[in-house]
Amino acid sequence: MAAGGRLPPFAGYIFGCTQATLQECMALSLFGSPPKCQDVVTAIAPGTPLYLFDFGKRELHGEFEAASRGGRDLDRAAFGGRFPCQGDSV
């Protein structure tokens, strides 16, 4: 870990989705991960390349660009609250 307990910047991040959440991700320009991913998602910086992997179709969507820092509950209502660690895209 870098100074201050944060992870160092990294080359990109792949969020996962299903057909059910893919449409919500695209409509909101927001991607989500479960709480166990908080340390990694909060290391996302503006400009970080983001990708979205559809587990059902085994397709990778992207490249998207992070609009801001990743965080927790950027949109509390998104994904029914199941994926609170979130990154938004431009």
Secondary structure, DSSP 8 states (H G I E B T S, - for coil): --GGG-----S-EEEEE-HHHHHHHHHHTEEEE-GGGHHHHTT--TT-EEEEEETTTTEEEEEEEBSS--EE-TTTTGGGGS--EEEEB-
